[in-house]
């Protein structure tokens, strides 16, 4: 079963071009604790789990690109004004930029994770698993 705890975090390690997952419970050779990831933006870009899963059961994180069945791609972002995760068009003229929709469980189950802001909008011909192991650069 997928862990949908939205208080999970991942960090893009800028120098390594890869993700570290579940950094909220990190006590290893990467950093000694979660706080070490937060305060170093030149080393890490921290992204929070939305607590939602896509059509394949993969956890959706802030910074992921999601794709609808019609091929439209949206970026998952935190909206400070609405105080919620939102999916927005990402500058692709094929996607209606006016379409900004709240990112809720019923919406998430209709989309696939197609990439993220670090690796690109379309990763592979196949979709990622829960650990996003195919997303490591």
N, C-alpha and C positions, 0 to 999 in steps of 0.2 A: 504494500500500500504506500502511496506517495505521502510524504510528510508535507503538509500544506501550511506549516507554521510560517506566517508572514514575517516573523522576527528572525529570519535567516538572512544572512548577508554573504555576498561574494565580493572579492576585490580583484580588479584588473591590475596585474603587476606590470607596470609600464616597461621596465627594463627587460622583463622576460617575455612579454607579449603573450601572457596566458593568465587564466583565472585561478584564484585560490577560493575554494568554496567553504561554507560554514565557518567563516572567520570569527563569528560571534563566540565560538568555543575554542579558539586557537590557543594552543600552548605547545608549540613545536619549533622547528628550526627556521620557520619563515619569520615570525614575530612572536614576542612573548605573550601578547594579549590583544584583545579586540581594539583597545584604545590606540595601540601602535599603528593600526591601519588607518584610523580616522584622521589623525592630525598630520598626515604626510602626503599632501596632494601631488607632490612631484614624484612620488613612488607608487601610490595606489589610488585607484578610483573605486570607491566603495559604492555598491548598488544593493538595494534592499529587495528581498523577495516580496511579490505581491500577495502571496498566499493562495494564488489561483493556479490552476493547471490548464494546459492546452488540450487539444483534442486527443493527443497521444498520452497524456498524463504527465508531461514534462512541466516542471515548475517554471513559472514566468517571473522574470526579474525586471526591475527598472533597467532601462537601457536595451531590452530585447526588442527585436522587430518581430511583429506578428503578421501573419498573412491570412486573409479571408479566402474562402473558396473561390471567389471571383478573381483572385490574384492581387487585390489591393493590399498594400503593405503599410503598416502603421508602427510608430515607435511608442513604446511604453515609457511614460514619464510621470513624475510626481507633480501634481498641480497644487502649488501653495495656496492659490485663491480658493479652490474647491476642497482642499485638504483630502485629496484622494488620488489614486493612480488613474491615469487617463491614457488613452491611445490616440495619437494625433498623426495626421499625414506628415510626411517627412520631406517635403519639397519635391516629390515626384509629381509631375504635371498630370499623370494618369489618375492620381488620387485627389479627390475633392478636398482642398485644404480647409474648407469651411467645416468639414465633418470632423468634429471632435466629440468623442463619446466617452461616457463614464465606463470604466473598465470593471465589469462585474462578472460574477461567476458564470452566468448564462452566456455572456459574450465570450469569455475565455474558452468555453467548451466548444466553440464554433471555429476557432482559429488554430493555426500551427505556429510554433516558434520557427521563424525562418532565418534568424541571424541575431546580431547585436551590434551596438554602436562601435565596437572595436574591431570586429572581424568582417562585418558587412551584412547586407540585407539578405543575401541568399547564400547559405553556407554550403550545402550539399544537395544532392538529389534526394537524400533521405532526411528524415526529421530527427531531431536530437532526442536522446534519452533523458531520464530524470536528472542525471548528474551532469548533463551537457558535456559528456566526455568528448564528443565529436567537435566541440567548440574550442578546444584548446589549440592555440596557434602553433 
